[in-house]
């Protein structure tokens, strides 16, 4: 069966595993899909210092990105024991977790590269004043260089081998500008990558698996149809 690694959001400062993790995993299970909710490292005080020392030296990927890459590798390594198809391992991300999933999809290689990506109201750009300020500072620090901002802007890393994508967001999202997801879709389209973009009329930000999201049923049907399309 396919497998999905779920990356909750939380501005790279905390993880919303309730709305953007466990509930989604249960739904995936109901669709015959194995699910793994990833508690990746975030920018706490000590982790923040360690993370940015490593990033400035340029020797390693940010800790949270390496966490997702390693999780993709681990799922593939355990595919036989868990009854998972190693060529159907995807990543799902919400908000900052969406940025993480998109970065893994666009920058990883070999066994760390997922086969598909599912993004909900994702942070995509790390260009100052364009993405999400909280995620920007938690991921890149206070004074990142332009080269680092471009390196970790997923829309600037799309190629013809980027995996297929499902993108869902709300038109009235005033936390993460909808242009993040829309521009990412545009880059996927320009590179002939199969992608599906769904912009709902309302709902704001952070709805995740909430039944109270006014377009919850439509969203789940859209996602279900997309998953079945391949």
Secondary structure, 3 states (H helix, E strand, C coil): CCEEEEECCCCCCCCCCHHHHHHHHHHHHHCCCEEEEECCCCCCHHHHHHHHHHHHHCCCCCHHHHHHHHHHHHHHHCHHHHCCCCCCEEEEEECHHHHHHHHHHHHCCHHHCCCEEEEECCCCCCCCCCCCHHHHHHHHCCCCCHHHHHHCCHHHCCCCCCCEEEEEEECCCCCCCCHHHHHHHHHHHHCCCCEEEEEECCCCCCCCCCCCCCCHHHHHHHHHHHHHCC
